[in-house]
């Protein structure tokens, strides 16, 4: 039903199929598009696409300019 990024415990993913109704939020990206089923096109909605897992940019270390 959900997973947590082992490198960033603040990032949680919830399987959208787990919802019966509108969850009230919208996706921020498409990930694992390299494995998309050919009969179900990914919508042309302008969201970023990632061939594999989407990664958050790492924060700069404290004191870095």
GIBELQUI-V205907 format. One record per residue. N is the residue number from 1. RES is the residue in three letters. PSI is psi in radians with two decimals (999 if undefined). Layout:
((N:RES:PSI) (N:RES:PSI))
//
This chain:
((1:UNK:-0.67) (2:UNK:2.87) (3:UNK:2.81) (4:UNK:2.40) (5:UNK:2.12) (6:UNK:-0.35) (7:UNK:-0.22) (8:UNK:1.66) (9:UNK:-0.13) (10:UNK:-0.23) (11:UNK:2.10) (12:UNK:2.39) (13:UNK:2.37) (14:UNK:2.29) (15:UNK:2.07) (16:UNK:-0.45) (17:UNK:-0.18) (18:UNK:-0.20) (19:UNK:2.44) (20:UNK:-0.45) (21:UNK:-2.97) (22:UNK:2.13) (23:UNK:-0.18) (24:UNK:0.06) (25:UNK:2.85) (26:UNK:2.69) (27:UNK:2.66) (28:UNK:-0.22) (29:UNK:2.95) (30:UNK:2.26) (31:UNK:2.84) (32:UNK:0.61) (33:UNK:-0.31) (34:UNK:-0.34) (35:UNK:0.25) (36:UNK:2.48) (37:UNK:2.35) (38:UNK:-0.41) (39:UNK:-0.09) (40:UNK:1.55) (41:UNK:2.55) (42:UNK:2.29) (43:UNK:2.55) (44:UNK:1.31) (45:UNK:0.11) (46:UNK:-0.03) (47:UNK:2.61) (48:UNK:2.58) (49:UNK:2.40) (50:UNK:2.26) (51:UNK:-0.65) (52:UNK:-2.55) (53:UNK:2.39) (54:UNK:2.39) (55:UNK:2.38) (56:UNK:2.51) (57:UNK:2.41) (58:UNK:2.51) (59:UNK:2.59) (60:UNK:2.52) (61:UNK:2.65) (62:UNK:2.43) (63:UNK:-0.16) (64:UNK:2.50) (65:UNK:999))
//
